[in-house]
Amino acid sequence: RGFEPSDFVQHSSWDVVELSQRVPNFVESGLGPGKFTLRNGVVYIAALQQIIFNADSAILERVIRDQGRTTQVTLSSQDLTSILDTYVLHWMGGDAFDGRCFHPPGEQSNVCFEVPMKRELMALVRAQVKALDFKRNHGLMNSGRDLLQRTFSFSDAHAIANSITKNFAWFYESDCTQMQETLIKLDTQRTGRISLAKFYAASPFFAESEDYLRAQGVLDSSASSREPVVIIPNYLQAASNCIVATAQYH
């Protein structure tokens, strides 16, 4: 990872409580003082998955409450899609998302960034809803039950939210690859560094301030040139490029 200061990662109550308290407590109380075996590793991973699953549920419940609903109500396909659209943005942004845009941490917290890849995110939600609908209808066909029943429950919403969490890495990988290729093309000297002027001219998405980049460990001012240079690997792994803003995904 890049050499950015850890305090620039947006912290939410989930990050602090779940990772700093529950996970170490689980290791101490659940695994005991003995050697860490392969079986322990499997149990540990399963526990982490359950913690993340529970965190998804908490965000989803908050979104449903904010829309004036309860977890007991049945949802239409349109209602479910609306809830999941909002869920994805809050899951990605954590406390950095104010319901309209993202605010980066630190000195640029007053800047309002548009939701990245919003159209693609909405398409992902709709694809997940259709996949669940198809799977459920296929089961109804086999059982001979009514196919006209098109309502969804909180459990359905939770299942889709969890699926989005599990599959988000491959979804965002293409955007990361495109960013990397853009910067590497500018590195004609193959040093892993490009001038700050080239960096800003490459894309409107490269908009972080010079002070912010320096604080993140992205700039190298030791070169003999008159302007600092951007260290490409450090920029790609910096906190500002972590589209999911919770520390466990950083």
N, C-alpha and C positions, 0 to 999 in steps of 0.2 A: 504494500500500500504506500501511498505518498507520505511525505513527512509533514503533514498538516497538524496543527495543534488539536488535540482531542476535544478541547472545550468548544470548538466551532461546530461540532455535531449537534444537531437539534435534539434535546432531551425531552422526552415525554414521561408521564408518570409510569407508563408501561415499561419503558426502558429501565428506569431506576428501580422500580419495585421487582419486576420479574427477573431481570438479569443479575442485578447486584445482590438480591436477597434470595429469591426462590431457587435459582440455579446453584449457587454455592451451598445453600442449606440442604438441597437435595443430595449433593455430592457427599457432604459430611454425614448426613443422617441415613441416606439410602445406600450408599456404597460402602461405608464403613472404613476402617483403617487399613484394610488389607490391600493386596496388589490390585491394580486396575486391569481386569481381564477383558477379553473380547466380548464376553457376555455383558460385562458392565458397560462397555461402549455402546452396545445395542440398546440397553435399557436407558442409557443417558440420552441417546439420540431420540428415542421414542418419547422421553420426558420433554425434551426441547420441542418436539413436534406438537405435543399436547399443549404446552405453554403458548406457542404461537397460535394454535387453534383457538384457545380460550381468549387470546388477545383479539383475534378476528371477531369473535362473538361480541366482545365488549364494544368495539367500534361500531359493529353492525347494529347493536341494540341502541346505541346513542343516536345513530342516524335515523332509525325508526322512530325513536321518541321525538326527535327534532321535527319530524314530519307529522307529528300528532297521532301516531299509531301506537299499537302495542304489539308485542311479540306473539300474541294469541290470535291476531286478526288474519283472515285469509286474504291473499293478494292476487290481483289480476296480473297478467303478463306485463302490462304497462306499468303497474305499480311496482312490481318486482324490478323491472329494468331501471326505473327512476331511483329506487333505493340503492341499487348496486352501482349506478353511475356516481352517486354521491359518496358511497362507501369507498370506492376505489380512490377518489381524490383525497379523502381524509386518511385512508390507510397509507397512501403514498407520502402525503405531506405532514402528517402528524400535526403538531402545534404550529407548523409553518404555513399551513393552509387556512385561510380565513373565510372560506366558503366561496371565494371568487378567484383568488390568485395565490401564488406562493411568495413568501417573504424569506429570503436567504438569511442565514444567521450572521451575527456580528455587525460590522459597520454598515452593511447594506440591507439591514432589516427593514428599512423604510421603503425599499424598492419593491414594486409589485410585478412579479414575473407571470406571464401567461402559463396556463397548464400545458406542459410539454406533451406532444403526441395525443392531444385530447381526442381527435377523431378516431385514432387507432384504439385508444382505450375504450371508447364507447362501442366500437365494433367488437372488441374483445368481450365486453360484458354481454352484448347481444348474442354472440356466438356461444357463450357459455349457457345462456338461458335456453337457446334453441337446442343445444346438446342435451340438457337436462330434460327438456320437453320431449325430445325424440326418445330418449331412454325410457322415460316414464310411460309414454304412449305405446312403445313397443311392448312393455310389460303388461299394459292394459289389454292390448290386442291378444296376447297369449292367454290372459285370464278371462277374456270375454267381457270386461267391464266397460263402462261408458267412456267413449273417447272424447265426448264433448266437455268433460270436466277440465277446465283450463285454469284452475286456481292453484295458488302456491302457498306454502306455509313458511314460517320463520326457519324451519329446518332446511327447506329447499334453498332459501336465501343464504343460509349459513354454509351449506354444501358448496354452493357456487362461489361464495367468498373465499372459502378454503381452497378451492380449485384454482382461483385466480392467484392466490398467494403462492401456491406450489409451482405454478407454471409461468410466473412473471419473468423469471430470469431469461428464458428463451425468447419471450416476447420482446424484451428490451434489448436483446443482444445485437440486433441489426443496427439499432441506433448508435450503440457504443462502437460497433465496428466502423460505421460511417464516420463518426467523429475521429476515430483513430486514423483512418485512411486519409482524411482531410489534412490532419496535422503532419503525418508522415510525408505526404507529397511535398509539403513546404520545407521539409528538412533535406535540402539538396546536398548538404555536407555530410549527412548521415551521422550526426553527432548526438541525436536525441534531443536537440534544442533548436528553437527558432526564435527570431527576434520578436520583441513585443509588438512592433508595428505590423509584422506579417501576421501575427496571431490575431490582432484586432481586425485586420482587413479580410481575414479568411471567411468569417461568418458572423452574422448579427447575433448568433447565440453565444459567441465568445465575448461576453459583456462585463465580466467581473472587473472591478477596479484594480489598479496596480497595487494599491495598499493591501487589498484583500488577497490578491494572488501571492504577495510576499508573505503575508501572515500564514497562508496555507502551505508554504514551503515549495511553491511552484516556480518562483523566479530565482535566477542565478545572476547575481550582480558582480561576480568575481572575474568575469571575462574582461578583456581589454577594450571591448567595444563601448561606445558611448551610452548605449541603452542596455537594460537587463534583458536576458533571454528567458524564454519559457521552457522549462524542463517537461517534455512531453509526457513521460510515464507518470510524473507526479501530478500533472494536471488531470490526466485521464482518471486517476484514482482519488482525486481530491474530493472533499465533502460536497462541493458545489455541483459535482457531477453524479452524486449518489441520488438517483431519482426518487428512491424510497428513503424518507428522511429519518427513519428510526435507527438507532445505533446498531441494532442487531443485524441490519442489512447492509451496514457500511463496510 
